[in-house]
Amino acid sequence: MFENFKKRGLLIFCFFLLFANIFLIRLDWQDSHRKLTFAMLDVGQGDALFIESPTGTQIIFDAGPARKILGPLARVMSPFDRSIDSIVITNPDADHIGGFLDILKNYEVRAVFESGTLSDSKTFQNLKTEIKNRNIPNILAKKGMKLNLGGSVFIDILFPDRDVSTWTTNDGSVVARLTYGKTAIMLTGDSTMKTEKIILSENTPTQLKSTILKVGHHGSRTSSSFSFIKAVSPSYALISDGKNNTYGHPHPEVLDTLAQFGAQILRTDLLGTVILSCDRMGTCVIKK
């Protein structure tokens, strides 16, 4: 009788192990098939990026000029969703922050991150006042910070690594790298070659290699050095620029450098809003 009991117990234990393995495999399969949404919103000559993790956490890097963000944002957010977990001001120039006042008037924002560069513009001062009046936590982004968006999505701040309050707005721009399994996205704001040189000196190519590169400063020749593009080695290069803009963005030199590394170039002036759906395995699909 005791032997029968042992055999039955062993059989139950084996079934339990089998069930546990099936359950873990199913969880792993489900997790690997969850999607990260990354959108470069068409706000004309400016920057605005929308990110949503598989668990629904939403973060916006920049918001373009005033009165440009709400329409494109409606393409990627439910009309019943009126909150955004955090916004990032990569620099205080009008083509990056003008739309944040529109967002604050229409959405509940839970946190703000900024680089620490300064501007005397009325737009920036009004934005700072609105953030303060709404009691939104305002945090200086610093190298070493890791933001957990849930669902195994993380954003590492690569720059600033120092006080940039006296720097030009572009030199002091926030640079960050998002990771989701084998998918990585380099977020560069308006960072210049000066900033890129610092980032290259502080990180290995392995730490910088990314699936997607949001090309710095709308494709200006003041950004996107050969060394930086080589280190990032992106499959997709996203350029946020206005149609027929007076700056000549993106500059041919930058396009040539990106082409040398085989990056697929996606531009808002040609395609409008660009939305990518990415899984943990490093595969991204352009959503129509």
Secondary structure, DSSP 4 states (H G I P E B T S, - for coil): -HHHHHHHHHHHHHHHHHHHHHHHHHHHHHHHT--EEEEE---SSS-EEEEE-TT--EEEEEE-STTSSHHHHHHHS-TT--EESEEEES---HHHHTTHHHHHHHSEE--EEE-------HHHHHHHHHHHHTT--EEE--TT-EEEEETTEEEEEEE--S--TTS-TTTT--EEEEEETTEEEEE-TT--HHHHHHHHHHS-HHHH--SEEE-GGGG-TTS--HHHHHHH--SEEEE---TT-TT-PSPHHHHHHHHHTTPEEEEHHHHSSEEEEE-TTS-EEEE-
